[in-house]
Amino acid sequence: MKKLTIFLLVPLLILSASWGFTGHKTIGQIAFQHLSPKAKASVQALLGNESLADAATWADEVRNDPEYKNTASWHFINVPLGLSFEQFQQQVTSGDKMNVYTALLDEEKQLTDPSTTRDQKVAALKFIAHFVGDMHQPMHVSRAEDKGGNMIQLNYEGQGTNLHALWDTKLLEHGGSNYQQLAEKYDHPSEAEIKEWQAKPPIIWAWESYQISSKLYEEIDGMKSRSIDNNYYESHIGIVERRITQAGIRLAGVLNALFEHGPVPPAATTSGPTGQQSNIAAAPVIEISDAGNHIGQTVKVTAKAYSSRDMGSFTLVNLGASYPNQLLTLVLRGDAKRKGQDIDGKMVTVTGKVIDYKGKPEIEVRDPSQLSVQ
């Protein structure tokens, strides 16, 4: 009976990891070595004595905690095979649930938003360090029906495993090197490679993984035996090395850009509701069509909610028109998120600071008193 219990626990542990601790730590180590002075100082100011390598594993460590149980889907992208890039991009950016791509973009906003607290910025930094790595693991951008390869059973080095675990840990840890040794071995990209890799946007990182996982599925489907030998290792370890290195270099690029001007001061935690209510009361009333002209200002606006989408940890509400033609986007978080239920088609009045998000005006709402729904 005890042996049976141990056997049943194995798949659960495999499902909870990504690149394994060794892979994520290697990515964090490589990234830290390519940070600008401002980015390095900003990272150290947030993490204290914790290294970026250690922080890169945190998102996996807390996935089963009640506070973070909603982040399970944030570590991968599930899409069918055979998509064109346009089809792939549409599925990745328009799903009902958060995925590793949309979660990464959201955490980048959290890190640089002056209204987020220090604790929120620390969590955002750790999520970013992890999600960049996840996006470069090919089996984290793969099909849903086999749970990213978790249901495809294999035999490697005389032991049972699966396609996902093979790419998470088995190939990378085959040689027995620790993350410092792997970072030293892998971290030799040319200046041209660094420039090229960092110039590509995150959707391309995900597309690269999708193309690789599509080939991996094709290979496995064509095998007569599901027993993997050293030939498989020799022919695929170069892909692992390249994806780990690209992830580290691109993580550094992300953090260098986010901390270009140094750390973003966290929101004050002692101002209390009185100051907030004062700001709300003093906010000028504007037309929704004019929201884009008030970036950085706290305003009050009334408009119709045309569409909304629950993203797990927050709800997006499109005012003035449906996505992608909305005139203003609301991001409802925390206690304010519940106000996003059945909001479509209703008139809403919102007060908050307008920010620019990829050329579109946006207001983040955390306090329910900022939003009234009619």
HELIX and SHEET records of a PDB file:
HELIX    1   1 LYS A    2  LEU A   15  1                                  14    
HELIX    2   2 GLY A   20  PHE A   32  1                                  13    
HELIX    3   3 PRO A   37  LEU A   47  1                                  11    
HELIX    4   4 LEU A   52  ALA A   55  1                                   4    
HELIX    5   5 TRP A   58  GLU A   61  1                                   4    
HELIX    6   6 PRO A   66  HIS A   75  5                                  10    
HELIX    7   7 PHE A   85  THR A   93  1                                   9    
HELIX    8   8 VAL A  100  THR A  112  1                                  13    
HELIX    9   9 ARG A  118  HIS A  136  1                                  19    
HELIX   10  10 PRO A  138  HIS A  140  5                                   3    
HELIX   11  11 LEU A  163  ALA A  165  1                                   3    
HELIX   12  12 LEU A  166  LYS A  170  3                                   5    
HELIX   13  13 TYR A  179  TYR A  186  1                                   8    
HELIX   14  14 GLU A  191  ALA A  199  1                                   9    
HELIX   15  15 PRO A  202  ASP A  221  1                                  20    
HELIX   16  16 ASN A  230  LEU A  258  1                                  29    
HELIX   17  17 GLY A  272  ALA A  282  1                                  11    
HELIX   18  18 ILE A  288  HIS A  294  5                                   7    
HELIX   19  19 GLY A  334  GLY A  340  5                                   7    
HELIX   20  20 PRO A  368  GLN A  370  5                                   3    
SHEET    1   A 2 ILE A  77  ASN A  78  0                                        
SHEET    2   A 2 VAL A 141  SER A 142  1                                        
SHEET    1   B 3 GLN A 159  ASN A 162  0                                        
SHEET    2   B 3 GLN A 153  TYR A 156 -1                                        
SHEET    3   B 3 SER A 227  ILE A 228  1                                        
SHEET    1   C 7 VAL A 285  ILE A 286  0                                        
SHEET    2   C 7 THR A 298  ASP A 310  1                                        
SHEET    3   C 7 PHE A 314  LEU A 319 -1                                        
SHEET    4   C 7 LEU A 328  ARG A 333 -1                                        
SHEET    5   C 7 LYS A 360  VAL A 365  1                                        
SHEET    6   C 7 MET A 347  TYR A 357 -1                                        
SHEET    7   C 7 LEU A 371  VAL A 373 -1                                        
END                                                                             
